[in-house]
């Protein structure tokens, strides 16, 4: 897969099949579009292409935007390549670029650079200044340019359209076990270990502290989670705590995982991928260390009981 990181580096194509969008998380609705353009491109022997943006436009257009990415840019590229996309144009999203009109974007980027036979987008897709490039605009543009327009059926979960926004809401609400119905997998991200206070070790539950590789990564809400660590081709179930350790009146935000396997040694100085399978409980302030240890032991029992049911239901 070829990755082009600016409009200036893009060499015009004689023909293509193209889609446009942020594609954060690459949920099942996204996959319907991507799989369709890959299928048509192979049939026509022309490249399948995605025009996307980095960073997420929300960070440029809103000063108050918190980390909300469902995946980092490298993870996105890896999944796109796995799906079979031939070429990705990553447009650096700036305030200046945000003012580009839908007409300019359609004519000078989509048509001039990609010369598409077919464009595929979701029904709620839009582009251009003030979101003028909606489906009605694109339908007219395609009709006038002799381009076929494809919009897949909207996928729904509990009568709600699958979207990155809905996925983020589930994560923010701690409903991580519902995320696979949208993403086709559990929510997770790449992390790097960092040195902590050895608090877990003092409680007889040694943990590895970690932070996301991407500063824009969305973090699940505070609490205790059944999780899974992927490292060096192996999978390990874990118990992850996210929060501020209120029992010890700590002010620093911490993410830490305790591996639920006697075969495992340690995670220090390693990068790994962590998935969040299910929230066990909210973060709680206990009266003393002993009460906390008792609760952690209970949490561990809950996680171990859940592991068998997750193994049966999912390929984990």
Buried (B, 14 or more C-beta within 10 A) or exposed (E): BEBBBEBEEBEEBEBBBBBBBBBBBBBBBBBBBBBBBBEBBBEBEBBBBBBBBBBBBBBBEEEEBEEBBBBBBEBBBEBBBEBBBBBBBBBEBEEEBBEBBBBEBBEEBBBEBBBBBBBBBBEEBBBBBEEBBBBEBBEEBBEEBEBEBBBBEEBEBEEEBBBBEBBBEBBBEBBBBBBBBBBBBBBBBBBEBBEBBEBBEEBEBBBBBBBBBBEBBBBBBBBBBBBBBBBEEEEBBBBBBBBBBEBEEEEEEBBBBBBBEEEBEEBEEBEBBBBBBBBBEEBEEBEEEEEBBEBBEEBBEBBEEBBEEBEEEEEB
